[in-house]
Amino acid sequence: MMKKLIVLSAATLVACGAQATSYKDGSYTGEGKGRESQIHVQVDVTGGKIAAVKVTKHGETDMMIAAPIEMMLPEIVAKNGVEGVESVSGATMSSDGIKAAVLDALSKVK
């Protein structure tokens, strides 16, 4: 019985991975509300996947935005979106602004 559950779980994970989101190639911009300002991002899509995310403009305190940029942007690229990307503790509003901006940009892809 346990063996069947493991095989079933593995098959489900493979099926979920096969349905990974694919985006139309291009550069997309979006914005989201941070603590102090609107945060603007550029999301570059290559080969149907997020290739790069850049914060292009913000009015946040440099100390508050530095950690979310350093920690979250590579994770957003690796996960091909914001799902499962945790906000940075102590910079939650800036983190949430980045995620909102990425979602805004990706909403223009579909």
CYANA upper distance limits for C-alpha pairs under 8 A (distance plus 0.5 A):
  1 MET  CA      5 LEU  CA      6.99
  2 MET  CA      6 ILE  CA      6.80
  3 LYS  CA      7 VAL  CA      6.74
  4 LYS  CA      8 LEU  CA      6.50
  5 LEU  CA      9 SER  CA      6.47
  6 ILE  CA     10 ALA  CA      6.61
  7 VAL  CA     11 ALA  CA      6.63
  8 LEU  CA     12 THR  CA      6.69
  9 SER  CA     13 LEU  CA      6.78
 10 ALA  CA     14 VAL  CA      6.75
 11 ALA  CA     15 ALA  CA      6.65
 12 THR  CA     16 CYS  CA      6.66
 13 LEU  CA     17 GLY  CA      6.67
 14 VAL  CA     18 ALA  CA      6.74
 15 ALA  CA     19 GLN  CA      7.14
 16 CYS  CA     20 ALA  CA      7.46
 21 THR  CA     49 LYS  CA      8.26
 21 THR  CA     80 ASN  CA      8.01
 22 SER  CA     48 GLY  CA      5.18
 22 SER  CA     49 LYS  CA      6.38
 23 TYR  CA     45 VAL  CA      7.32
 23 TYR  CA     48 GLY  CA      4.98
 23 TYR  CA     49 LYS  CA      6.48
 23 TYR  CA     50 ILE  CA      8.23
 23 TYR  CA    109 VAL  CA      6.88
 23 TYR  CA    110 LYS  CA      7.59
 24 LYS  CA     45 VAL  CA      7.39
 24 LYS  CA     46 THR  CA      8.38
 24 LYS  CA     47 GLY  CA      8.46
 24 LYS  CA     48 GLY  CA      6.07
 24 LYS  CA    109 VAL  CA      6.59
 24 LYS  CA    110 LYS  CA      7.91
 25 ASP  CA     44 ASP  CA      8.01
 25 ASP  CA     45 VAL  CA      5.21
 25 ASP  CA     46 THR  CA      5.50
 25 ASP  CA     47 GLY  CA      6.83
 25 ASP  CA     48 GLY  CA      6.24
 25 ASP  CA     49 LYS  CA      8.27
 26 GLY  CA     44 ASP  CA      6.38
 26 GLY  CA     45 VAL  CA      5.74
 26 GLY  CA     46 THR  CA      7.32
 27 SER  CA     42 GLN  CA      7.13
 27 SER  CA     43 VAL  CA      6.16
 27 SER  CA     44 ASP  CA      4.92
 27 SER  CA     45 VAL  CA      6.74
 28 TYR  CA     42 GLN  CA      6.10
 28 TYR  CA     43 VAL  CA      5.66
 28 TYR  CA     44 ASP  CA      6.90
 28 TYR  CA    105 ALA  CA      5.77
 28 TYR  CA    106 LEU  CA      7.50
 28 TYR  CA    108 LYS  CA      7.49
 28 TYR  CA    109 VAL  CA      7.77
 29 THR  CA     40 HIS  CA      7.62
 29 THR  CA     41 VAL  CA      6.10
 29 THR  CA     42 GLN  CA      4.99
 29 THR  CA     43 VAL  CA      6.70
 29 THR  CA    101 ALA  CA      8.37
 29 THR  CA    102 VAL  CA      8.33
 29 THR  CA    104 ASP  CA      8.08
 29 THR  CA    105 ALA  CA      5.27
 30 GLY  CA     40 HIS  CA      6.28
 30 GLY  CA     41 VAL  CA      6.00
 30 GLY  CA     42 GLN  CA      7.16
 30 GLY  CA    101 ALA  CA      5.22
 30 GLY  CA    102 VAL  CA      6.56
 30 GLY  CA    103 LEU  CA      7.90
 30 GLY  CA    104 ASP  CA      5.29
 30 GLY  CA    105 ALA  CA      4.53
 30 GLY  CA    106 LEU  CA      8.27
 31 GLU  CA     38 GLN  CA      6.75
 31 GLU  CA     39 ILE  CA      5.83
 31 GLU  CA     40 HIS  CA      4.91
 31 GLU  CA     41 VAL  CA      6.73
 31 GLU  CA     97 GLY  CA      8.11
 31 GLU  CA     98 ILE  CA      8.19
 31 GLU  CA    100 ALA  CA      7.32
 31 GLU  CA    101 ALA  CA      4.42
 31 GLU  CA    102 VAL  CA      7.76
 31 GLU  CA    104 ASP  CA      6.75
 31 GLU  CA    105 ALA  CA      7.82
 32 GLY  CA     38 GLN  CA      6.03
 32 GLY  CA     39 ILE  CA      5.80
 32 GLY  CA     40 HIS  CA      7.29
 32 GLY  CA     96 ASP  CA      8.34
 32 GLY  CA     97 GLY  CA      5.07
 32 GLY  CA     98 ILE  CA      6.77
 32 GLY  CA     99 LYS  CA      7.93
 32 GLY  CA    100 ALA  CA      5.25
 32 GLY  CA    101 ALA  CA      4.66
 32 GLY  CA    102 VAL  CA      8.41
 32 GLY  CA    104 ASP  CA      7.87
 33 LYS  CA     37 SER  CA      6.59
 33 LYS  CA     38 GLN  CA      5.09
 33 LYS  CA     39 ILE  CA      6.59
 33 LYS  CA     93 MET  CA      8.39
 33 LYS  CA     94 SER  CA      8.25
 33 LYS  CA     96 ASP  CA      8.21
 33 LYS  CA     97 GLY  CA      5.21
 33 LYS  CA     98 ILE  CA      8.48
 33 LYS  CA    100 ALA  CA      7.83
 33 LYS  CA    101 ALA  CA      8.27
 34 GLY  CA     38 GLN  CA      6.23
 34 GLY  CA     39 ILE  CA      6.60
 34 GLY  CA     60 GLU  CA      7.67
 34 GLY  CA     93 MET  CA      5.70
 34 GLY  CA     94 SER  CA      4.95
 34 GLY  CA     95 SER  CA      7.90
 34 GLY  CA     96 ASP  CA      7.26
 34 GLY  CA     97 GLY  CA      4.80
 34 GLY  CA     98 ILE  CA      7.86
 35 ARG  CA     60 GLU  CA      7.32
 35 ARG  CA     93 MET  CA      5.64
 35 ARG  CA     94 SER  CA      6.22
 35 ARG  CA     97 GLY  CA      8.24
 36 GLU  CA     59 GLY  CA      6.68
 36 GLU  CA     60 GLU  CA      5.77
 36 GLU  CA     61 THR  CA      8.25
 37 SER  CA     58 HIS  CA      6.76
 37 SER  CA     59 GLY  CA      5.56
 37 SER  CA     60 GLU  CA      6.55
 38 GLN  CA     58 HIS  CA      6.59
 38 GLN  CA     59 GLY  CA      7.58
 38 GLN  CA     97 GLY  CA      7.92
 39 ILE  CA     55 VAL  CA      7.64
 39 ILE  CA     56 THR  CA      8.38
 39 ILE  CA     57 LYS  CA      6.50
 39 ILE  CA     58 HIS  CA      5.16
 39 ILE  CA     59 GLY  CA      7.85
 39 ILE  CA     60 GLU  CA      8.48
 39 ILE  CA     94 SER  CA      8.49
 39 ILE  CA     97 GLY  CA      6.63
 39 ILE  CA     98 ILE  CA      6.89
 39 ILE  CA    101 ALA  CA      7.17
 40 HIS  CA     55 VAL  CA      6.32
 40 HIS  CA     56 THR  CA      6.00
 40 HIS  CA     57 LYS  CA      5.53
 40 HIS  CA     58 HIS  CA      6.79
 40 HIS  CA     98 ILE  CA      8.29
 40 HIS  CA    101 ALA  CA      6.81
 41 VAL  CA     53 VAL  CA      7.30
 41 VAL  CA     54 LYS  CA      5.92
 41 VAL  CA     55 VAL  CA      4.83
 41 VAL  CA     56 THR  CA      5.75
 41 VAL  CA     57 LYS  CA      7.61
 41 VAL  CA     98 ILE  CA      7.88
 41 VAL  CA    101 ALA  CA      6.59
 41 VAL  CA    102 VAL  CA      7.08
 41 VAL  CA    105 ALA  CA      8.10
 42 GLN  CA     53 VAL  CA      6.22
 42 GLN  CA     54 LYS  CA      5.73
 42 GLN  CA     55 VAL  CA      6.99
 42 GLN  CA     56 THR  CA      7.10
 42 GLN  CA    102 VAL  CA      8.25
 42 GLN  CA    105 ALA  CA      7.78
 43 VAL  CA     50 ILE  CA      7.41
 43 VAL  CA     51 ALA  CA      8.21
 43 VAL  CA     52 ALA  CA      6.39
 43 VAL  CA     53 VAL  CA      5.09
 43 VAL  CA     54 LYS  CA      7.14
 43 VAL  CA    102 VAL  CA      7.38
 43 VAL  CA    105 ALA  CA      7.13
 43 VAL  CA    106 LEU  CA      8.11
 44 ASP  CA     50 ILE  CA      6.45
 44 ASP  CA     51 ALA  CA      6.06
 44 ASP  CA     52 ALA  CA      5.63
 44 ASP  CA     53 VAL  CA      6.86
 45 VAL  CA     49 LYS  CA      5.87
 45 VAL  CA     50 ILE  CA      4.95
 45 VAL  CA     51 ALA  CA      5.76
 45 VAL  CA     52 ALA  CA      7.64
 46 THR  CA     50 ILE  CA      6.90
 46 THR  CA     51 ALA  CA      6.23
 49 LYS  CA     80 ASN  CA      6.60
 50 ILE  CA     76 ILE  CA      8.44
 50 ILE  CA     77 VAL  CA      5.90
 50 ILE  CA     80 ASN  CA      5.88
 50 ILE  CA     81 GLY  CA      7.85
 51 ALA  CA     77 VAL  CA      6.56
 52 ALA  CA     73 LEU  CA      8.36
 52 ALA  CA     74 PRO  CA      8.41
 52 ALA  CA     77 VAL  CA      6.64
 53 VAL  CA     73 LEU  CA      6.45
 53 VAL  CA     74 PRO  CA      8.34
 53 VAL  CA     76 ILE  CA      8.21
 53 VAL  CA     77 VAL  CA      7.52
 53 VAL  CA    102 VAL  CA      8.45
 54 LYS  CA     73 LEU  CA      7.95
 55 VAL  CA     69 ILE  CA      7.96
 55 VAL  CA     98 ILE  CA      8.35
 60 GLU  CA     64 MET  CA      7.22
 60 GLU  CA     65 ILE  CA      6.77
 60 GLU  CA     94 SER  CA      7.88
 61 THR  CA     65 ILE  CA      6.91
 62 ASP  CA     66 ALA  CA      6.39
 63 MET  CA     67 ALA  CA      7.97
 64 MET  CA     68 PRO  CA      8.18
 64 MET  CA     90 GLY  CA      8.29
 64 MET  CA     91 ALA  CA      6.07
 64 MET  CA     94 SER  CA      7.41
 65 ILE  CA     69 ILE  CA      6.69
 65 ILE  CA     91 ALA  CA      7.60
 65 ILE  CA     94 SER  CA      6.54
 65 ILE  CA     95 SER  CA      8.09
 66 ALA  CA     70 GLU  CA      6.63
 67 ALA  CA     71 MET  CA      6.34
 67 ALA  CA     72 MET  CA      8.40
 67 ALA  CA     88 VAL  CA      7.54
 67 ALA  CA     91 ALA  CA      8.24
 68 PRO  CA     72 MET  CA      5.73
 68 PRO  CA     73 LEU  CA      7.86
 68 PRO  CA     87 SER  CA      7.85
 68 PRO  CA     88 VAL  CA      6.34
 68 PRO  CA     91 ALA  CA      7.63
 68 PRO  CA     94 SER  CA      7.64
 68 PRO  CA     95 SER  CA      6.00
 68 PRO  CA     98 ILE  CA      8.42
 69 ILE  CA     73 LEU  CA      6.06
 70 GLU  CA     74 PRO  CA      7.86
 71 MET  CA     75 GLU  CA      7.39
 71 MET  CA     88 VAL  CA      8.30
 72 MET  CA     76 ILE  CA      6.56
 72 MET  CA     85 VAL  CA      7.43
 72 MET  CA     86 GLU  CA      8.20
 72 MET  CA     87 SER  CA      8.13
 72 MET  CA     88 VAL  CA      8.37
 72 MET  CA     95 SER  CA      8.30
 73 LEU  CA     77 VAL  CA      6.90
 74 PRO  CA     78 ALA  CA      6.65
 75 GLU  CA     79 LYS  CA      6.46
 75 GLU  CA     85 VAL  CA      7.20
 76 ILE  CA     80 ASN  CA      6.22
 76 ILE  CA     81 GLY  CA      5.55
 76 ILE  CA     82 VAL  CA      5.93
 76 ILE  CA     85 VAL  CA      7.19
 77 VAL  CA     81 GLY  CA      7.12
 79 LYS  CA     83 GLU  CA      7.89
 79 LYS  CA     84 GLY  CA      8.29
 79 LYS  CA     85 VAL  CA      8.40
 81 GLY  CA    102 VAL  CA      8.31
 81 GLY  CA    103 LEU  CA      8.41
 82 VAL  CA     99 LYS  CA      6.62
 82 VAL  CA    102 VAL  CA      7.99
 82 VAL  CA    103 LEU  CA      7.94
 87 SER  CA     91 ALA  CA      7.91
 87 SER  CA     92 THR  CA      6.04
 87 SER  CA     95 SER  CA      5.63
 87 SER  CA     96 ASP  CA      7.01
 88 VAL  CA     92 THR  CA      6.17
 88 VAL  CA     95 SER  CA      6.61
 91 ALA  CA     95 SER  CA      6.54
 92 THR  CA     96 ASP  CA      6.46
 93 MET  CA     97 GLY  CA      6.56
 94 SER  CA     98 ILE  CA      6.82
 95 SER  CA     99 LYS  CA      6.87
 96 ASP  CA    100 ALA  CA      6.54
 97 GLY  CA    101 ALA  CA      6.55
 98 ILE  CA    102 VAL  CA      6.71
 99 LYS  CA    103 LEU  CA      6.69
100 ALA  CA    104 ASP  CA      6.57
101 ALA  CA    105 ALA  CA      6.71
102 VAL  CA    106 LEU  CA      6.61
103 LEU  CA    107 SER  CA      6.50
104 ASP  CA    108 LYS  CA      7.45
105 ALA  CA    109 VAL  CA      7.69
106 LEU  CA    110 LYS  CA      7.72
